[in-house]
């Protein structure tokens, strides 16, 4: 199927209005790709794949015993977002992150939102991401979530919804940067003609965010990226971002607490570390404060952090906001902390700890998407419309046994983007993960983000670990709309 015969069918399509009819802001791209032809596009796709392979753009799948590293599949047809539409998303993301940050500061402090009955105490205290050792902590400038990746989806009518928040250590931005680099070298003429917002300043924006955390009296702050090591699924990204920012990539064994500070072992002795961009989960950061069996973190790190002698991004404890039950309360957080109505809506959510919600979910498992509160990567999930009776029975038992641990949502008709599949152009479902940097007095939203695409026909699961790939995301300057 070529572009001329491409049919969006009964879905919201990001590039097409109807059969063979591109959206106005996408027309020049579609025309150029029609001129190139499918054979040329397929050749360009293969060239891009080779380029990404040579760049080492990979990810790891823990459950796959066929090999450690995999190439992240990349589709050559980009997703395009109008500038005016992006401006609204940007405002909504800033509002959401501001409220979530105030929530984190409150929940580890005065807990007014609990006292005022806006969120049950039990929901917070039973969240796996709620860390008692973080109570009373005051991070620099009161910022907890310095780097956030917020997952957005679009429904059948084109409305945007927040699918989930990722405040611990969101991954994927390296693919955004490398995808763009490959696309610009593959289609330089298209970029010359379309006013696409650049994305290549993310490393400098991230470094500025991290340097902003350093104590004011330190003239030349030492910033490092802390990685669990080469077997982590996002290790490529850890090394890529460290290299792009010009800072050290370290593992826990490279660091030590000495003389009251966090210090890095070097060939010239110890050197003080002021800011850590940590890509290690909370529970592994410090065996003295969290998991005593952790070999990935640094003993004593939390004590130094609590004393204000080192900054951590993101702050430990932010995982409580990633809990999918807590997610359901974010609209109320926005009203409570900001006195505003949410710009971006949540997906309607049923909380299985509520008896009425639970009864509805159990009676409608064949129609709903059920998710475990703290799973990620497409795991711990039931898509009711594509499930078997046995799978629904299994999830019913899980919900009954641990109602706090499950939510359910209606099955959204996710938007699609034309995708090159075995020499044909076919529609595939997508989501979007923009990246937001919080510096206290400023919130920066990186233009675009990671568009993940479900490469399997009719699949709604876009995660790389479940066979998904990615696309370049083009945000157009408003003048081009």
Number of C-alpha atoms within 10 A of each C-alpha: 13 17 21 14 12 19 21 23 12 10 21 22 28 23 24 23 16 17 13 15 18 21 16 11 18 20 14 15 19 20 14 13 18 15 11 13 13 18 11 13 19 19 12 17 20 15 15 21 21 14 18 21 15 9 12 17 21 19 21 21 18 13 9 11 7 8 10 16 18 18 16 21 19 24 24 24 22 22 25 20 21 18 22 16 13 17 15 12 19 22 14 17 26 19 19 24 25 21 22 24 22 20 23 22 22 17 22 19 14 12 14 13 18 16 11 10 9 13 17 13 14 10 17 19 14 12 21 15 21 23 20 12 15 18 15 14 19 18 21 18 11 14 21 28 30 26 27 23 26 21 20 23 23 24 18 15 12 15 12 19 18 21 20 21 24 21 27 28 21 17 20 20 21 21 24 22 19 20 25 20 17 21 20 14 12 18 14 11 11 16 16 10 10 16 17 22 17 16 19 14 11 22 20 14 16 21 18 14 21 27 20 17 24 24 16 10 7 9 8 10 18 20 26 22 22 25 24 23 19 15 15 18 20 22 18 21 22 24 20 21 21 20 14 14 18 14 15 16 19 21 22 21 13 15 22 21 17 13 8 12 21 27 20 23 14 10 7 6 8 15 16 20 21 25 24 23 24 24 24 21 17 23 19 20 26 22 19 17 19 18 14 12 12 16 16 20 29 21 21 19 23 22 19 16 21 16 14 18 18 26 26 24 24 26 27 25 26 28 24 25 26 21 25 24 27 19 22 18 15 22 19 19 25 22 13 17 16 15 10 13 14 19 19 20 17 19 21 12 18 21 22 24 18 11 11 11 16 22 12 13 23 19 12 15 23 20 17 22 22 27 23 23 23 18 14 14 12 15 14 14 18 22 22 20 12 13 14 13 12 9 15 19 13 12 21 19 12 14 22 16 10 13 19 20 24 24 25 31 18 17 17 15 17 21 25 26 24 25 23 22 16 8 14 16 20 20 25 24 29 30 22 24 26 23 24 24 23 22 23 18 7 11 20 17 21 19 22 26 26 26 25 26 29 24 28 16 11 10 17 22 22 24 20 22 20 16 15 21 21 29 26 26 25 24 23 24 18 15 9 12 14
